């Protein structure tokens, strides 16, 4: 997946909106909904004036929202249209710096922002630090801070959603693209999709506290680039079904994330990211070039691959092992490691295994090859003697840079003279080099 082509003419990160022409204006202080909204002096007062009646097929309509607090029962953006008359339309909404949308006074379950329609059209939200908060109704599955459905696309820039039922939520076939957005304190979920929704997030931050987070389906797709997922409480769950993560971090040095990825579809691919996580072994996860703290459990039907990674120590609250045993997994749990470094563990691979568990591991054809296991109390459980855990492995000091000191991948790599250089599969390296 790739982000949509961007038209950046109205992205005003510093809040400077001078010199740009707008079609409509909203001002919570000096506006009135009895005005026609077509000039600063005749601005509307509430955001509910932004609806489908502004759109026509192929048109671009631009709206400027003045700084202020928008907290009346009419302060929400709801643009719904099933009419072909809006096909290809674009609604640009630019918020001046200092805007807050507050749903505390909502009479119903309106979302802060909702875009929908059976025909494709686009809503661009240029937030300039906009906060959307308190769109939440106790005991319901709605509303959202920002949500879309059907064929309506949302591009959102520089927006914080705080304390809504769901902060960011995409449904149906709807694409949602987030840039430099933040989600925190959601009642249900910080960031999720259902149905066939397509979601892309770049340079975003999410702080899950409770409930469902991440992907709630295996039919849509998600890409997260240089994003932060840091739970309020260590061990919070994040779903990564059909998700690609590139860079950024999952967890922190003091808080872990439980990663759950669908057992159908493509599961999760996590690349070049700091990871402090526990992965349940019936998830499908590939980690490539990752670093941090990791514990996984071997269970039936899962598929975990660790490739060119560096992990030291288990996840908080879990066994001090990169692989441990919870209960009999059957013979179909796929767990493989290659070209990776594991250090600082108790029993690194196979903690808690019995001969029966080791038999399952071996019967599934699992392996640990071309890896460096150093500085662990025990590298492999003694019952794994029949498994493929010797090919190309080394046990000497990998000469890592300063692992654990930062979230920078360069601090976790091997340094000059490391035995990992040239010792990997196909004559490559184990782990990755420090900068």
Buried (B, 14 or more C-beta within 10 A) or exposed (E): EEBEEEEEEBBBBEBEBEEEEBBBBBBBEEBEBEBEBEEEEBBBBBBBBBBBEBBBEEBBBBBBBBBBBBBBBBBBBBBBBEBEEBBBBBBBBBBBBBBBBBBEEBEEBBBBBBBBBBBBBBBBBBBBBBBBBBBBBEEEEBBBBBBBBBBBBBBBBBBBBBBBBBBBBBBBBBBBBBBBBBBBBBBBBBBBBBBBBBBBBBBBBBBBBBBBBBBBBBBBBBBBBBBBBBBEEBBBBBBBBBBBBBBBBBBBBEBBBBBBBBBEBBBBBBBBBBBBBBBBBBBBBBBBBBBBBBBBBBBBBBBBBBBBBBBBBBBBEBBBBBBBBBEEBEEBBBBBBBBBBBBBBBBBBBBBBEEEBBBBBBBBEBBBBBBBBBBBEBBBBEBBEEBBBEEBBBEEBBBBBEBBEEBBBEBBBBBEEBBBBEBBBEEEBBBBBBE
